[in-house]
Amino acid sequence: MDQDRLDLAVSKGIFSPDGVQNLGRVIVDEETLRKRVGELGTAITKDYSGKRPLLIGVLKGAFVFMSDLAREIQLPLEFDFMAVSSYGSATKTSGVVRIVKDLDLDLTQRDVLIIEDIVDSGLTLSYLLRNLLARNPKSLEVCALLVKEGLQRSELDLKYVGFRIPPEFVVGYGLDIDENYRNLPYICSYKD
Ligand code: 5GP
């Protein structure tokens, strides 16, 4: 990570100086995020013209992205959230997913857009797609901020993708390691 960003984050108290040796290079900076989120919002606005989409945020990682994205969509929107936990280590998903918080709203005949932070193996998303499709939405699409190159085990149909990134573990802009670093305004790599 570059020294200015590091100094700023330490000075803002986002992380302590003793934890920073694990943070690597910046993968997506603030300006690039802002621009791409704007483009995604414009595309969604166009594609869903005349509709009232229901955005489903996958907690907790998607909350920052969803908040910025929603304000770039010029349509009436509704929101709901789902929390899932996947069994596995801190940095690898096992594919066995448990719903920790289910939706409050009914999906029947709704135009549903899942907002995901990151797709790695794709196992979490495959599970979510199967689960939500069974609730009879009118349409079901995915908007993922990040997709790791080459790691998905099955073909996933992702209508909107922010960035394709190398297969490194990343934190920031909602993404955590042990609940830390979600409030970094950019995305950077993290090494144990
Ligand atoms: P998948 O099921 O696609 O392998 O993993 C998806 C979930 O694992 C994401 O929603 C996220 O919670 C977590 N995850 C995968 N890769 C990363 C990463 O690089 N950084 C962080 N912080 N979480 C990740």
Residues whose N, C-alpha, C, O or C-beta is under 5 A from the ligand:
A	BS01	5GP	G61 T93 I118 V119 D120 S121 G122 L123 T124 L125 E168 F169 V170 V171 L175 D176 I177
